[in-house]
Amino acid sequence: QVHLVESGGGLVKAGGSLRLICAASGTIFSINAMAWYRQAPGKQRELVAVITSGGITNYADSVKGRFTISRDNAKNTVYLQMNSLSPEDTAVYYCNWKIVLPLGDYWGQGTQVTVSS
């Protein structure tokens, strides 16, 4: 059984930075992609950033140039470095792993990011 745990959220002033961490427990043989999503109050969950097994990254237009997704395969961990944060980035951030073996679509419990103006 794979279990994802996020950390690193918190309260930060506009212009500040945070680094989110998503660590997986359990035995994982093959990963398709790792991603970060966010959901603000009253809004739908949206994709923020994704990194494929081949290392290809993609970002939502709203975070390009400010956020960076990266991973450490040896530690089964994915990161989201968030710089130049604005109040519009306030949301619960979730990590999502699409795993080939064991097959599954796994979600973390979410971590709150609040950016004050």
C-alpha positions in Angstrom: 0.0 0.0 0.0 1.3 3.4 -1.0 0.8 6.4 1.3 1.6 10.0 0.4 2.3 12.6 3.1 2.6 16.3 2.3 4.4 18.9 4.4 5.8 22.4 4.2 2.7 24.4 4.0 2.0 27.4 6.2 1.4 31.1 6.4 3.7 33.5 4.4 3.6 37.1 3.3 3.2 38.1 -0.3 6.5 37.8 -2.1 7.7 35.1 0.2 8.6 31.5 -0.5 7.6 28.0 0.6 8.8 24.5 -0.2 6.2 21.8 -0.2 7.3 18.2 0.2 5.4 15.0 -0.7 7.0 11.8 0.6 5.7 8.3 -0.3 5.8 5.3 1.9 5.4 1.7 0.7 7.1 -0.2 -2.1 7.0 1.5 -5.5 8.5 -0.1 -8.6 7.5 2.3 -11.3 6.0 5.8 -11.4 4.3 7.4 -14.4 4.1 11.0 -13.1 4.0 13.1 -10.0 2.0 16.2 -9.7 0.9 19.0 -7.4 -2.7 20.3 -7.5 -4.4 23.0 -5.4 -7.9 23.9 -4.4 -8.9 27.3 -3.2 -12.1 27.9 -1.3 -15.1 27.8 -3.7 -13.0 26.7 -6.6 -12.3 23.5 -8.4 -9.1 21.6 -7.9 -6.5 22.6 -10.5 -3.2 21.2 -11.7 -0.3 23.3 -10.6 2.7 21.3 -11.9 3.6 17.9 -13.1 6.9 15.9 -13.6 6.9 12.8 -15.6 9.0 9.7 -15.2 11.3 11.1 -17.9 11.8 14.3 -16.0 9.6 16.4 -18.3 7.9 19.2 -16.3 4.8 21.3 -17.1 3.2 24.1 -15.2 0.0 26.0 -15.0 0.3 29.4 -16.6 -0.4 31.1 -13.4 2.7 29.7 -11.7 5.2 29.5 -14.5 8.5 31.2 -13.6 7.6 31.2 -9.9 7.1 27.5 -9.0 9.5 24.6 -9.6 8.7 20.9 -9.3 11.4 18.4 -8.7 11.9 14.9 -7.4 14.3 12.7 -5.6 13.7 9.1 -6.8 15.9 7.6 -4.2 13.8 9.1 -1.4 10.5 8.7 -3.2 9.9 12.4 -2.7 8.6 15.2 -4.9 9.0 18.9 -4.1 7.3 22.1 -5.1 9.4 25.2 -4.6 7.1 28.2 -4.6 8.6 31.7 -4.9 7.1 35.2 -5.3 3.9 34.0 -3.7 0.8 36.1 -3.9 -2.6 35.9 -2.1 -4.0 34.2 -5.2 -1.8 31.2 -4.4 -3.7 30.6 -1.2 -5.2 27.1 -1.3 -4.9 23.5 -0.1 -2.1 21.8 -2.0 -2.3 18.1 -2.8 0.3 15.8 -4.3 -0.8 13.2 -6.7 1.2 10.2 -8.0 0.2 8.1 -10.9 2.0 4.8 -10.2 2.4 2.0 -12.7 3.5 -0.6 -10.2 1.7 -1.0 -7.9 -1.0 0.4 -10.2 -2.9 3.3 -8.7 -3.7 7.0 -8.5 -2.6 8.2 -5.1 -3.4 11.4 -3.3 -1.9 13.0 -0.2 -4.1 14.5 2.5 -3.3 18.1 1.5 -1.3 20.9 3.1 -2.7 24.5 3.6 -0.8 27.4 2.0 -1.9 30.8 3.0 -0.4 34.0 1.6 -1.2 37.3 3.3 -1.1 40.6 1.5 
